[in-house]
């Protein structure tokens, strides 16, 4: 079975909505640092409540923010 990584596309959605990370953090009720960690993919998980809040503010679906990408096979 091939391995899959989850890639966070929050930066893309923020750009499409012409919204700053600071404004999203304020609207969702989380810190700018947490938004930055999400954007960089340096998190192990996200609470559904937080994901739902981000989706509500950005008017998108979770699939617009998260993408499953197959890992490259070591050759």
PDB file of N, H, CA, C and O in Angstrom:
ATOM      1  N   UNK A   1       0.844  -1.176   0.000  1.00  0.00           N
ATOM      2  CA  UNK A   1       0.000   0.000   0.000  1.00  0.00           C
ATOM      3  C   UNK A   1       0.896   1.249   0.000  1.00  0.00           C
ATOM      4  O   UNK A   1       1.853   1.329   0.771  1.00  0.00           O
ATOM      5  N   UNK A   2       0.585   2.205  -0.855  1.00  0.00           N
ATOM      6  H   UNK A   2      -0.192   2.139  -1.481  1.00  0.00           H
ATOM      7  CA  UNK A   2       1.388   3.424  -0.923  1.00  0.00           C
ATOM      8  C   UNK A   2       1.011   4.365   0.219  1.00  0.00           C
ATOM      9  O   UNK A   2      -0.134   4.394   0.669  1.00  0.00           O
ATOM     10  N   UNK A   3       1.986   5.122   0.672  1.00  0.00           N
ATOM     11  H   UNK A   3       2.917   5.098   0.306  1.00  0.00           H
ATOM     12  CA  UNK A   3       1.781   6.086   1.747  1.00  0.00           C
ATOM     13  C   UNK A   3       1.231   7.385   1.165  1.00  0.00           C
ATOM     14  O   UNK A   3       1.497   7.733   0.015  1.00  0.00           O
ATOM     15  N   UNK A   4       0.459   8.091   1.990  1.00  0.00           N
ATOM     16  H   UNK A   4       0.243   7.808   2.924  1.00  0.00           H
ATOM     17  CA  UNK A   4      -0.152   9.344   1.574  1.00  0.00           C
ATOM     18  C   UNK A   4       0.135  10.400   2.631  1.00  0.00           C
ATOM     19  O   UNK A   4       0.092  10.117   3.828  1.00  0.00           O
ATOM     20  N   UNK A   5       0.426  11.608   2.190  1.00  0.00           N
ATOM     21  H   UNK A   5       0.461  11.838   1.217  1.00  0.00           H
ATOM     22  CA  UNK A   5       0.588  12.752   3.089  1.00  0.00           C
ATOM     23  C   UNK A   5      -0.577  13.699   2.881  1.00  0.00           C
ATOM     24  O   UNK A   5      -1.095  13.834   1.773  1.00  0.00           O
ATOM     25  N   UNK A   6      -0.982  14.354   3.958  1.00  0.00           N
ATOM     26  H   UNK A   6      -0.560  14.245   4.859  1.00  0.00           H
ATOM     27  CA  UNK A   6      -2.036  15.363   3.866  1.00  0.00           C
ATOM     28  C   UNK A   6      -1.361  16.724   3.743  1.00  0.00           C
ATOM     29  O   UNK A   6      -0.559  17.109   4.594  1.00  0.00           O
ATOM     30  N   UNK A   7      -1.691  17.441   2.684  1.00  0.00           N
ATOM     31  H   UNK A   7      -2.343  17.128   1.993  1.00  0.00           H
ATOM     32  CA  UNK A   7      -1.131  18.762   2.430  1.00  0.00           C
ATOM     33  C   UNK A   7      -2.216  19.796   2.718  1.00  0.00           C
ATOM     34  O   UNK A   7      -3.351  19.670   2.258  1.00  0.00           O
ATOM     35  N   UNK A   8      -1.846  20.823   3.488  1.00  0.00           N
ATOM     36  H   UNK A   8      -0.924  20.926   3.862  1.00  0.00           H
ATOM     37  CA  UNK A   8      -2.784  21.888   3.849  1.00  0.00           C
ATOM     38  C   UNK A   8      -2.686  22.992   2.806  1.00  0.00           C
ATOM     39  O   UNK A   8      -1.605  23.522   2.552  1.00  0.00           O
ATOM     40  N   UNK A   9      -3.809  23.332   2.210  1.00  0.00           N
ATOM     41  H   UNK A   9      -4.688  22.902   2.417  1.00  0.00           H
ATOM     42  CA  UNK A   9      -3.875  24.368   1.164  1.00  0.00           C
ATOM     43  C   UNK A   9      -4.519  25.658   1.672  1.00  0.00           C
ATOM     44  O   UNK A   9      -5.157  26.383   0.909  1.00  0.00           O
ATOM     45  N   UNK A  10      -4.351  25.934   2.953  1.00  0.00           N
ATOM     46  H   UNK A  10      -3.833  25.345   3.573  1.00  0.00           H
ATOM     47  CA  UNK A  10      -4.959  27.117   3.555  1.00  0.00           C
ATOM     48  C   UNK A  10      -4.438  28.396   2.921  1.00  0.00           C
ATOM     49  O   UNK A  10      -5.201  29.342   2.722  1.00  0.00           O
ATOM     50  N   UNK A  11      -3.144  28.440   2.602  1.00  0.00           N
ATOM     51  H   UNK A  11      -2.525  27.672   2.764  1.00  0.00           H
ATOM     52  CA  UNK A  11      -2.577  29.638   1.982  1.00  0.00           C
ATOM     53  C   UNK A  11      -3.225  29.941   0.637  1.00  0.00           C
ATOM     54  O   UNK A  11      -3.434  31.103   0.289  1.00  0.00           O
ATOM     55  N   UNK A  12      -3.538  28.896  -0.110  1.00  0.00           N
ATOM     56  H   UNK A  12      -3.367  27.952   0.174  1.00  0.00           H
ATOM     57  CA  UNK A  12      -4.181  29.076  -1.418  1.00  0.00           C
ATOM     58  C   UNK A  12      -5.586  29.659  -1.235  1.00  0.00           C
ATOM     59  O   UNK A  12      -5.981  30.582  -1.946  1.00  0.00           O
ATOM     60  N   UNK A  13      -6.334  29.108  -0.272  1.00  0.00           N
ATOM     61  H   UNK A  13      -6.013  28.357   0.306  1.00  0.00           H
ATOM     62  CA  UNK A  13      -7.701  29.587  -0.047  1.00  0.00           C
ATOM     63  C   UNK A  13      -7.703  31.022   0.482  1.00  0.00           C
ATOM     64  O   UNK A  13      -8.560  31.821   0.105  1.00  0.00           O
ATOM     65  N   UNK A  14      -6.749  31.348   1.352  1.00  0.00           N
ATOM     66  H   UNK A  14      -6.053  30.699   1.658  1.00  0.00           H
ATOM     67  CA  UNK A  14      -6.645  32.727   1.842  1.00  0.00           C
ATOM     68  C   UNK A  14      -6.376  33.684   0.677  1.00  0.00           C
ATOM     69  O   UNK A  14      -6.972  34.759   0.608  1.00  0.00           O
ATOM     70  N   UNK A  15      -5.494  33.303  -0.223  1.00  0.00           N
ATOM     71  H   UNK A  15      -5.010  32.429  -0.167  1.00  0.00           H
ATOM     72  CA  UNK A  15      -5.187  34.148  -1.383  1.00  0.00           C
ATOM     73  C   UNK A  15      -6.412  34.307  -2.275  1.00  0.00           C
ATOM     74  O   UNK A  15      -6.694  35.400  -2.766  1.00  0.00           O
ATOM     75  N   UNK A  16      -7.138  33.208  -2.482  1.00  0.00           N
ATOM     76  H   UNK A  16      -6.909  32.320  -2.083  1.00  0.00           H
ATOM     77  CA  UNK A  16      -8.331  33.273  -3.334  1.00  0.00           C
ATOM     78  C   UNK A  16      -9.398  34.178  -2.725  1.00  0.00           C
ATOM     79  O   UNK A  16     -10.139  34.845  -3.447  1.00  0.00           O
ATOM     80  N   UNK A  17      -9.474  34.198  -1.396  1.00  0.00           N
ATOM     81  H   UNK A  17      -8.872  33.656  -0.809  1.00  0.00           H
ATOM     82  CA  UNK A  17     -10.473  35.024  -0.700  1.00  0.00           C
ATOM     83  C   UNK A  17      -9.942  36.419  -0.380  1.00  0.00           C
ATOM     84  O   UNK A  17     -10.653  37.249   0.186  1.00  0.00           O
ATOM     85  N   UNK A  18      -8.673  36.668  -0.752  1.00  0.00           N
ATOM     86  H   UNK A  18      -8.096  35.993  -1.212  1.00  0.00           H
ATOM     87  CA  UNK A  18      -8.023  37.954  -0.477  1.00  0.00           C
ATOM     88  C   UNK A  18      -8.148  38.312   1.005  1.00  0.00           C
ATOM     89  O   UNK A  18      -8.518  39.428   1.371  1.00  0.00           O
ATOM     90  N   UNK A  19      -7.824  37.322   1.845  1.00  0.00           N
ATOM     91  H   UNK A  19      -7.523  36.416   1.548  1.00  0.00           H
ATOM     92  CA  UNK A  19      -7.916  37.496   3.288  1.00  0.00           C
ATOM     93  C   UNK A  19      -6.545  37.272   3.905  1.00  0.00           C
ATOM     94  O   UNK A  19      -5.777  36.430   3.441  1.00  0.00           O
ATOM     95  N   UNK A  20      -6.244  38.022   4.942  1.00  0.00           N
ATOM     96  H   UNK A  20      -6.868  38.707   5.319  1.00  0.00           H
ATOM     97  CA  UNK A  20      -4.980  37.877   5.660  1.00  0.00           C
ATOM     98  C   UNK A  20      -5.143  36.850   6.774  1.00  0.00           C
ATOM     99  O   UNK A  20      -6.230  36.675   7.324  1.00  0.00           O
ATOM    100  N   UNK A  21      -4.058  36.182   7.093  1.00  0.00           N
ATOM    101  H   UNK A  21      -3.174  36.323   6.647  1.00  0.00           H
ATOM    102  CA  UNK A  21      -4.055  35.190   8.170  1.00  0.00           C
ATOM    103  C   UNK A  21      -4.557  35.800   9.475  1.00  0.00           C
ATOM    104  O   UNK A  21      -5.306  35.168  10.220  1.00  0.00           O
ATOM    105  N   UNK A  22      -4.139  37.024   9.740  1.00  0.00           N
ATOM    106  H   UNK A  22      -3.531  37.538   9.135  1.00  0.00           H
ATOM    107  CA  UNK A  22      -4.546  37.725  10.966  1.00  0.00           C
ATOM    108  C   UNK A  22      -6.065  37.852  11.043  1.00  0.00           C
ATOM    109  O   UNK A  22      -6.662  37.633  12.098  1.00  0.00           O
ATOM    110  N   UNK A  23      -6.684  38.208   9.920  1.00  0.00           N
ATOM    111  H   UNK A  23      -6.199  38.386   9.064  1.00  0.00           H
ATOM    112  CA  UNK A  23      -8.136  38.380   9.896  1.00  0.00           C
ATOM    113  C   UNK A  23      -8.855  37.043  10.085  1.00  0.00           C
ATOM    114  O   UNK A  23      -9.876  36.976  10.768  1.00  0.00           O
ATOM    115  N   UNK A  24      -8.324  35.989   9.483  1.00  0.00           N
ATOM    116  H   UNK A  24      -7.494  36.043   8.928  1.00  0.00           H
ATOM    117  CA  UNK A  24      -8.918  34.663   9.646  1.00  0.00           C
ATOM    118  C   UNK A  24      -8.801  34.210  11.096  1.00  0.00           C
ATOM    119  O   UNK A  24      -9.766  33.707  11.672  1.00  0.00           O
ATOM    120  N   UNK A  25      -7.625  34.386  11.683  1.00  0.00           N
ATOM    121  H   UNK A  25      -6.842  34.795  11.215  1.00  0.00           H
ATOM    122  CA  UNK A  25      -7.415  33.988  13.074  1.00  0.00           C
ATOM    123  C   UNK A  25      -8.413  34.687  13.992  1.00  0.00           C
ATOM    124  O   UNK A  25      -9.014  34.059  14.863  1.00  0.00           O
ATOM    125  N   UNK A  26      -8.581  35.979  13.790  1.00  0.00           N
ATOM    126  H   UNK A  26      -8.093  36.489  13.082  1.00  0.00           H
ATOM    127  CA  UNK A  26      -9.514  36.753  14.617  1.00  0.00           C
ATOM    128  C   UNK A  26     -10.949  36.251  14.429  1.00  0.00           C
ATOM    129  O   UNK A  26     -11.680  36.081  15.406  1.00  0.00           O
ATOM    130  N   UNK A  27     -11.349  36.018  13.192  1.00  0.00           N
ATOM    131  H   UNK A  27     -10.755  36.156  12.399  1.00  0.00           H
ATOM    132  CA  UNK A  27     -12.721  35.585  12.904  1.00  0.00           C
ATOM    133  C   UNK A  27     -13.017  34.191  13.469  1.00  0.00           C
ATOM    134  O   UNK A  27     -14.139  33.923  13.897  1.00  0.00           O
ATOM    135  N   UNK A  28     -12.014  33.302  13.472  1.00  0.00           N
ATOM    136  H   UNK A  28     -11.102  33.520  13.125  1.00  0.00           H
ATOM    137  CA  UNK A  28     -12.202  31.927  13.935  1.00  0.00           C
ATOM    138  C   UNK A  28     -12.013  31.829  15.449  1.00  0.00           C
ATOM    139  O   UNK A  28     -12.559  30.933  16.094  1.00  0.00           O
ATOM    140  N   UNK A  29     -11.237  32.757  16.009  1.00  0.00           N
ATOM    141  H   UNK A  29     -10.794  33.485  15.485  1.00  0.00           H
ATOM    142  CA  UNK A  29     -10.988  32.728  17.441  1.00  0.00           C
ATOM    143  C   UNK A  29      -9.786  31.884  17.828  1.00  0.00           C
ATOM    144  O   UNK A  29      -9.756  31.291  18.906  1.00  0.00           O
ATOM    145  N   UNK A  30      -8.781  31.831  16.933  1.00  0.00           N
ATOM    146  H   UNK A  30      -8.805  32.313  16.057  1.00  0.00           H
ATOM    147  CA  UNK A  30      -7.539  31.142  17.246  1.00  0.00           C
ATOM    148  C   UNK A  30      -6.378  32.112  17.028  1.00  0.00           C
ATOM    149  O   UNK A  30      -6.567  33.200  16.485  1.00  0.00           O
ATOM    150  N   UNK A  31      -5.198  31.719  17.444  1.00  0.00           N
ATOM    151  H   UNK A  31      -5.045  30.834  17.885  1.00  0.00           H
ATOM    152  CA  UNK A  31      -4.060  32.631  17.339  1.00  0.00           C
ATOM    153  C   UNK A  31      -3.496  32.666  15.922  1.00  0.00           C
ATOM    154  O   UNK A  31      -3.659  31.729  15.141  1.00  0.00           O
ATOM    155  N   UNK A  32      -2.835  33.768  15.619  1.00  0.00           N
ATOM    156  H   UNK A  32      -2.703  34.530  16.254  1.00  0.00           H
ATOM    157  CA  UNK A  32      -2.158  33.886  14.328  1.00  0.00           C
ATOM    158  C   UNK A  32      -1.081  32.816  14.204  1.00  0.00           C
ATOM    159  O   UNK A  32      -0.830  32.307  13.112  1.00  0.00           O
ATOM    160  N   UNK A  33      -0.445  32.477  15.318  1.00  0.00           N
ATOM    161  H   UNK A  33      -0.649  32.891  16.205  1.00  0.00           H
ATOM    162  CA  UNK A  33       0.589  31.438  15.304  1.00  0.00           C
ATOM    163  C   UNK A  33      -0.002  30.101  14.879  1.00  0.00           C
ATOM    164  O   UNK A  33       0.626  29.362  14.121  1.00  0.00           O
ATOM    165  N   UNK A  34      -1.210  29.777  15.359  1.00  0.00           N
ATOM    166  H   UNK A  34      -1.720  30.377  15.974  1.00  0.00           H
ATOM    167  CA  UNK A  34      -1.848  28.523  14.953  1.00  0.00           C
ATOM    168  C   UNK A  34      -2.194  28.531  13.475  1.00  0.00           C
ATOM    169  O   UNK A  34      -2.061  27.502  12.812  1.00  0.00           O
ATOM    170  N   UNK A  35      -2.631  29.655  12.943  1.00  0.00           N
ATOM    171  H   UNK A  35      -2.739  30.491  13.482  1.00  0.00           H
ATOM    172  CA  UNK A  35      -2.895  29.759  11.506  1.00  0.00           C
ATOM    173  C   UNK A  35      -1.594  29.535  10.740  1.00  0.00           C
ATOM    174  O   UNK A  35      -1.578  28.826   9.733  1.00  0.00           O
ATOM    175  N   UNK A  36      -0.504  30.139  11.215  1.00  0.00           N
ATOM    176  H   UNK A  36      -0.518  30.714  12.032  1.00  0.00           H
ATOM    177  CA  UNK A  36       0.790  29.988  10.564  1.00  0.00           C
ATOM    178  C   UNK A  36       1.241  28.530  10.573  1.00  0.00           C
ATOM    179  O   UNK A  36       1.753  28.034   9.569  1.00  0.00           O
ATOM    180  N   UNK A  37       1.056  27.845  11.691  1.00  0.00           N
ATOM    181  H   UNK A  37       0.640  28.247  12.506  1.00  0.00           H
ATOM    182  CA  UNK A  37       1.414  26.429  11.775  1.00  0.00           C
ATOM    183  C   UNK A  37       0.574  25.590  10.824  1.00  0.00           C
ATOM    184  O   UNK A  37       1.085  24.666  10.191  1.00  0.00           O
ATOM    185  N   UNK A  38      -0.719  25.908  10.723  1.00  0.00           N
ATOM    186  H   UNK A  38      -1.134  26.658  11.238  1.00  0.00           H
ATOM    187  CA  UNK A  38      -1.589  25.191   9.787  1.00  0.00           C
ATOM    188  C   UNK A  38      -1.118  25.401   8.354  1.00  0.00           C
ATOM    189  O   UNK A  38      -1.017  24.448   7.580  1.00  0.00           O
ATOM    190  N   UNK A  39      -0.830  26.658   8.002  1.00  0.00           N
ATOM    191  H   UNK A  39      -0.913  27.432   8.630  1.00  0.00           H
ATOM    192  CA  UNK A  39      -0.408  26.973   6.642  1.00  0.00           C
ATOM    193  C   UNK A  39       0.876  26.241   6.270  1.00  0.00           C
ATOM    194  O   UNK A  39       1.043  25.814   5.128  1.00  0.00           O
ATOM    195  N   UNK A  40       1.774  26.097   7.226  1.00  0.00           N
ATOM    196  H   UNK A  40       1.638  26.444   8.155  1.00  0.00           H
ATOM    197  CA  UNK A  40       3.061  25.458   6.943  1.00  0.00           C
ATOM    198  C   UNK A  40       2.976  23.936   6.994  1.00  0.00           C
ATOM    199  O   UNK A  40       3.918  23.248   6.602  1.00  0.00           O
ATOM    200  N   UNK A  41       1.848  23.409   7.475  1.00  0.00           N
ATOM    201  H   UNK A  41       1.083  23.969   7.793  1.00  0.00           H
ATOM    202  CA  UNK A  41       1.685  21.968   7.559  1.00  0.00           C
ATOM    203  C   UNK A  41       2.415  21.345   8.741  1.00  0.00           C
ATOM    204  O   UNK A  41       2.608  20.130   8.779  1.00  0.00           O
ATOM    205  N   UNK A  42       2.818  22.160   9.696  1.00  0.00           N
ATOM    206  H   UNK A  42       2.660  23.147   9.664  1.00  0.00           H
ATOM    207  CA  UNK A  42       3.584  21.673  10.847  1.00  0.00           C
ATOM    208  C   UNK A  42       2.689  21.287  12.023  1.00  0.00           C
ATOM    209  O   UNK A  42       3.070  21.458  13.181  1.00  0.00           O
ATOM    210  N   UNK A  43       1.519  20.776  11.727  1.00  0.00           N
ATOM    211  H   UNK A  43       1.210  20.637  10.786  1.00  0.00           H
ATOM    212  CA  UNK A  43       0.610  20.321  12.778  1.00  0.00           C
ATOM    213  C   UNK A  43       0.315  18.842  12.564  1.00  0.00           C
ATOM    214  O   UNK A  43       0.346  18.347  11.438  1.00  0.00           O
ATOM    215  N   UNK A  44       0.035  18.157  13.643  1.00  0.00           N
ATOM    216  H   UNK A  44       0.010  18.559  14.558  1.00  0.00           H
ATOM    217  CA  UNK A  44      -0.287  16.731  13.573  1.00  0.00           C
ATOM    218  C   UNK A  44      -1.794  16.518  13.436  1.00  0.00           C
ATOM    219  O   UNK A  44      -2.236  15.444  13.028  1.00  0.00           O
ATOM    220  N   UNK A  45      -2.579  17.537  13.774  1.00  0.00           N
ATOM    221  H   UNK A  45      -2.220  18.410  14.105  1.00  0.00           H
ATOM    222  CA  UNK A  45      -4.026  17.392  13.706  1.00  0.00           C
ATOM    223  C   UNK A  45      -4.702  18.747  13.834  1.00  0.00           C
ATOM    224  O   UNK A  45      -4.070  19.761  14.129  1.00  0.00           O
ATOM    225  N   UNK A  46      -6.008  18.728  13.602  1.00  0.00           N
ATOM    226  H   UNK A  46      -6.522  17.905  13.362  1.00  0.00           H
ATOM    227  CA  UNK A  46      -6.817  19.937  13.731  1.00  0.00           C
ATOM    228  C   UNK A  46      -8.165  19.521  14.297  1.00  0.00           C
ATOM    229  O   UNK A  46      -8.730  18.505  13.890  1.00  0.00           O
ATOM    230  N   UNK A  47      -8.674  20.299  15.224  1.00  0.00           N
ATOM    231  H   UNK A  47      -8.216  21.124  15.554  1.00  0.00           H
ATOM    232  CA  UNK A  47      -9.987  20.005  15.798  1.00  0.00           C
ATOM    233  C   UNK A  47     -11.055  20.271  14.743  1.00  0.00           C
ATOM    234  O   UNK A  47     -10.971  21.236  13.985  1.00  0.00           O
ATOM    235  N   UNK A  48     -12.054  19.405  14.709  1.00  0.00           N
ATOM    236  H   UNK A  48     -12.123  18.621  15.326  1.00  0.00           H
ATOM    237  CA  UNK A  48     -13.148  19.602  13.752  1.00  0.00           C
ATOM    238  C   UNK A  48     -13.816  20.954  13.965  1.00  0.00           C
ATOM    239  O   UNK A  48     -14.246  21.585  13.000  1.00  0.00           O
ATOM    240  N   UNK A  49     -13.910  21.401  15.194  1.00  0.00           N
ATOM    241  H   UNK A  49     -13.561  20.888  15.978  1.00  0.00           H
ATOM    242  CA  UNK A  49     -14.508  22.706  15.494  1.00  0.00           C
ATOM    243  C   UNK A  49     -13.724  23.832  14.825  1.00  0.00           C
ATOM    244  O   UNK A  49     -14.308  24.767  14.277  1.00  0.00           O
ATOM    245  N   UNK A  50     -12.395  23.731  14.876  1.00  0.00           N
ATOM    246  H   UNK A  50     -11.921  22.971  15.321  1.00  0.00           H
ATOM    247  CA  UNK A  50     -11.551  24.741  14.238  1.00  0.00           C
ATOM    248  C   UNK A  50     -11.674  24.660  12.722  1.00  0.00           C
ATOM    249  O   UNK A  50     -11.785  25.686  12.051  1.00  0.00           O
ATOM    250  N   UNK A  51     -11.655  23.453  12.184  1.00  0.00           N
ATOM    251  H   UNK A  51     -11.565  22.620  12.729  1.00  0.00           H
ATOM    252  CA  UNK A  51     -11.804  23.262  10.736  1.00  0.00           C
ATOM    253  C   UNK A  51     -13.147  23.811  10.260  1.00  0.00           C
ATOM    254  O   UNK A  51     -13.223  24.470   9.223  1.00  0.00           O
ATOM    255  N   UNK A  52     -14.198  23.538  11.018  1.00  0.00           N
ATOM    256  H   UNK A  52     -14.137  23.003  11.861  1.00  0.00           H
ATOM    257  CA  UNK A  52     -15.528  24.039  10.662  1.00  0.00           C
ATOM    258  C   UNK A  52     -15.556  25.567  10.688  1.00  0.00           C
ATOM    259  O   UNK A  52     -16.164  26.191   9.819  1.00  0.00           O
ATOM    260  N   UNK A  53     -14.906  26.165  11.673  1.00  0.00           N
ATOM    261  H   UNK A  53     -14.411  25.658  12.379  1.00  0.00           H
ATOM    262  CA  UNK A  53     -14.853  27.626  11.756  1.00  0.00           C
ATOM    263  C   UNK A  53     -14.114  28.237  10.588  1.00  0.00           C
ATOM    264  O   UNK A  53     -14.551  29.241  10.025  1.00  0.00           O
ATOM    265  N   UNK A  54     -12.991  27.633  10.219  1.00  0.00           N
ATOM    266  H   UNK A  54     -12.636  26.818  10.676  1.00  0.00           H
ATOM    267  CA  UNK A  54     -12.226  28.126   9.066  1.00  0.00           C
ATOM    268  C   UNK A  54     -13.064  28.015   7.792  1.00  0.00           C
ATOM    269  O   UNK A  54     -13.108  28.941   6.983  1.00  0.00           O
ATOM    270  N   UNK A  55     -13.730  26.866   7.626  1.00  0.00           N
ATOM    271  H   UNK A  55     -13.694  26.114   8.284  1.00  0.00           H
ATOM    272  CA  UNK A  55     -14.566  26.675   6.439  1.00  0.00           C
ATOM    273  C   UNK A  55     -15.724  27.677   6.399  1.00  0.00           C
ATOM    274  O   UNK A  55     -16.079  28.170   5.328  1.00  0.00           O
ATOM    275  N   UNK A  56     -16.307  27.975   7.551  1.00  0.00           N
ATOM    276  H   UNK A  56     -16.019  27.575   8.420  1.00  0.00           H
ATOM    277  CA  UNK A  56     -17.415  28.931   7.597  1.00  0.00           C
ATOM    278  C   UNK A  56     -16.944  30.325   7.181  1.00  0.00           C
ATOM    279  O   UNK A  56     -17.605  31.006   6.396  1.00  0.00           O
ATOM    280  N   UNK A  57     -15.799  30.738   7.716  1.00  0.00           N
ATOM    281  H   UNK A  57     -15.262  30.185   8.353  1.00  0.00           H
ATOM    282  CA  UNK A  57     -15.280  32.075   7.410  1.00  0.00           C
ATOM    283  C   UNK A  57     -14.861  32.170   5.945  1.00  0.00           C
ATOM    284  O   UNK A  57     -15.130  33.174   5.285  1.00  0.00           O
ATOM    285  N   UNK A  58     -14.204  31.130   5.438  1.00  0.00           N
ATOM    286  H   UNK A  58     -13.985  30.314   5.974  1.00  0.00           H
ATOM    287  CA  UNK A  58     -13.707  31.155   4.055  1.00  0.00           C
ATOM    288  C   UNK A  58     -14.753  30.695   3.036  1.00  0.00           C
ATOM    289  O   UNK A  58     -14.516  30.731   1.828  1.00  0.00           O
ATOM    290  N   UNK A  59     -15.914  30.264   3.540  1.00  0.00           N
ATOM    291  H   UNK A  59     -16.106  30.234   4.521  1.00  0.00           H
ATOM    292  CA  UNK A  59     -16.991  29.775   2.672  1.00  0.00           C
ATOM    293  C   UNK A  59     -16.471  28.696   1.731  1.00  0.00           C
ATOM    294  O   UNK A  59     -16.554  28.815   0.508  1.00  0.00           O
ATOM    295  N   UNK A  60     -15.932  27.639   2.338  1.00  0.00           N
ATOM    296  H   UNK A  60     -15.865  27.542   3.331  1.00  0.00           H
ATOM    297  CA  UNK A  60     -15.380  26.539   1.557  1.00  0.00           C
ATOM    298  C   UNK A  60     -15.665  25.214   2.250  1.00  0.00           C
ATOM    299  O   UNK A  60     -16.277  25.185   3.318  1.00  0.00           O
ATOM    300  N   UNK A  61     -15.228  24.138   1.651  1.00  0.00           N
ATOM    301  H   UNK A  61     -14.731  24.162   0.784  1.00  0.00           H
ATOM    302  CA  UNK A  61     -15.372  22.797   2.198  1.00  0.00           C
ATOM    303  C   UNK A  61     -14.004  22.323   2.719  1.00  0.00           C
ATOM    304  O   UNK A  61     -12.971  22.816   2.267  1.00  0.00           O
ATOM    305  N   UNK A  62     -13.991  21.378   3.660  1.00  0.00           N
ATOM    306  H   UNK A  62     -14.831  20.978   4.027  1.00  0.00           H
ATOM    307  CA  UNK A  62     -12.708  20.863   4.148  1.00  0.00           C
ATOM    308  C   UNK A  62     -11.795  20.376   3.018  1.00  0.00           C
ATOM    309  O   UNK A  62     -10.576  20.529   3.095  1.00  0.00           O
ATOM    310  N   UNK A  63     -12.374  19.800   1.987  1.00  0.00           N
ATOM    311  H   UNK A  63     -13.364  19.675   1.924  1.00  0.00           H
ATOM    312  CA  UNK A  63     -11.591  19.321   0.853  1.00  0.00           C
ATOM    313  C   UNK A  63     -10.915  20.436   0.073  1.00  0.00           C
ATOM    314  O   UNK A  63      -9.977  20.183  -0.684  1.00  0.00           O
ATOM    315  N   UNK A  64     -11.381  21.668   0.251  1.00  0.00           N
ATOM    316  H   UNK A  64     -12.142  21.874   0.866  1.00  0.00           H
ATOM    317  CA  UNK A  64     -10.715  22.805  -0.388  1.00  0.00           C
ATOM    318  C   UNK A  64      -9.429  23.170   0.357  1.00  0.00           C
ATOM    319  O   UNK A  64      -8.543  23.819  -0.199  1.00  0.00           O
ATOM    320  N   UNK A  65      -9.340  22.748   1.618  1.00  0.00           N
ATOM    321  H   UNK A  65     -10.060  22.221   2.069  1.00  0.00           H
ATOM    322  CA  UNK A  65      -8.197  23.096   2.466  1.00  0.00           C
ATOM    323  C   UNK A  65      -7.192  21.963   2.626  1.00  0.00           C
ATOM    324  O   UNK A  65      -6.011  22.204   2.874  1.00  0.00           O
ATOM    325  N   UNK A  66      -7.666  20.722   2.483  1.00  0.00           N
ATOM    326  H   UNK A  66      -8.625  20.527   2.281  1.00  0.00           H
ATOM    327  CA  UNK A  66      -6.819  19.555   2.709  1.00  0.00           C
ATOM    328  C   UNK A  66      -6.768  18.681   1.468  1.00  0.00           C
ATOM    329  O   UNK A  66      -7.787  18.441   0.821  1.00  0.00           O
ATOM    330  N   UNK A  67      -5.573  18.207   1.143  1.00  0.00           N
ATOM    331  H   UNK A  67      -4.745  18.401   1.669  1.00  0.00           H
ATOM    332  CA  UNK A  67      -5.412  17.355  -0.039  1.00  0.00           C
ATOM    333  C   UNK A  67      -4.523  16.170   0.313  1.00  0.00           C
ATOM    334  O   UNK A  67      -3.466  16.339   0.921  1.00  0.00           O
ATOM    335  N   UNK A  68      -4.949  14.980  -0.068  1.00  0.00           N
ATOM    336  H   UNK A  68      -5.808  14.843  -0.562  1.00  0.00           H
ATOM    337  CA  UNK A  68      -4.147  13.779   0.125  1.00  0.00           C
ATOM    338  C   UNK A  68      -3.223  13.617  -1.084  1.00  0.00           C
ATOM    339  O   UNK A  68      -3.683  13.524  -2.221  1.00  0.00           O
ATOM    340  N   UNK A  69      -1.915  13.584  -0.821  1.00  0.00           N
ATOM    341  H   UNK A  69      -1.541  13.659   0.103  1.00  0.00           H
ATOM    342  CA  UNK A  69      -0.920  13.501  -1.888  1.00  0.00           C
ATOM    343  C   UNK A  69      -0.076  12.251  -1.655  1.00  0.00           C
ATOM    344  O   UNK A  69       0.486  12.077  -0.574  1.00  0.00           O
ATOM    345  N   UNK A  70       0.018  11.371  -2.670  1.00  0.00           N
ATOM    346  H   UNK A  70      -0.438  11.512  -3.548  1.00  0.00           H
ATOM    347  CA  UNK A  70       0.858  10.166  -2.507  1.00  0.00           C
ATOM    348  C   UNK A  70       2.323  10.551  -2.290  1.00  0.00           C
ATOM    349  O   UNK A  70       2.855  11.445  -2.948  1.00  0.00           O
ATOM    350  N   UNK A  71       2.955   9.849  -1.347  1.00  0.00           N
ATOM    351  H   UNK A  71       2.522   9.123  -0.812  1.00  0.00           H
ATOM    352  CA  UNK A  71       4.386  10.059  -1.117  1.00  0.00           C
ATOM    353  C   UNK A  71       5.164   9.472  -2.278  1.00  0.00           C
ATOM    354  O   UNK A  71       4.736   8.498  -2.896  1.00  0.00           O
ATOM    355  N   UNK A  72       6.300  10.065  -2.570  1.00  0.00           N
ATOM    356  H   UNK A  72       6.648  10.857  -2.068  1.00  0.00           H
ATOM    357  CA  UNK A  72       7.155   9.528  -3.630  1.00  0.00           C
ATOM    358  C   UNK A  72       7.756   8.204  -3.160  1.00  0.00           C
ATOM    359  O   UNK A  72       8.201   8.086  -2.019  1.00  0.00           O
ATOM    360  N   UNK A  73       7.764   7.222  -4.042  1.00  0.00           N
ATOM    361  H   UNK A  73       7.403   7.319  -4.969  1.00  0.00           H
ATOM    362  CA  UNK A  73       8.367   5.924  -3.714  1.00  0.00           C
ATOM    363  C   UNK A  73       9.879   6.070  -3.745  1.00  0.00           C
ATOM    364  O   UNK A  73      10.434   6.586  -4.716  1.00  0.00           O
ATOM    365  N   UNK A  74      10.558   5.614  -2.675  1.00  0.00           N
ATOM    366  H   UNK A  74      10.107   5.195  -1.887  1.00  0.00           H
ATOM    367  CA  UNK A  74      12.024   5.657  -2.724  1.00  0.00           C
ATOM    368  C   UNK A  74      12.553   4.684  -3.768  1.00  0.00           C
ATOM    369  O   UNK A  74      12.147   3.523  -3.803  1.00  0.00           O
ATOM    370  N   UNK A  75      13.430   5.143  -4.591  1.00  0.00           N
ATOM    371  H   UNK A  75      13.760   6.087  -4.563  1.00  0.00           H
ATOM    372  CA  UNK A  75      13.936   4.301  -5.693  1.00  0.00           C
ATOM    373  C   UNK A  75      15.272   3.690  -5.379  1.00  0.00           C
ATOM    374  O   UNK A  75      15.826   2.960  -6.201  1.00  0.00           O
TER     375      UNK A  75
END
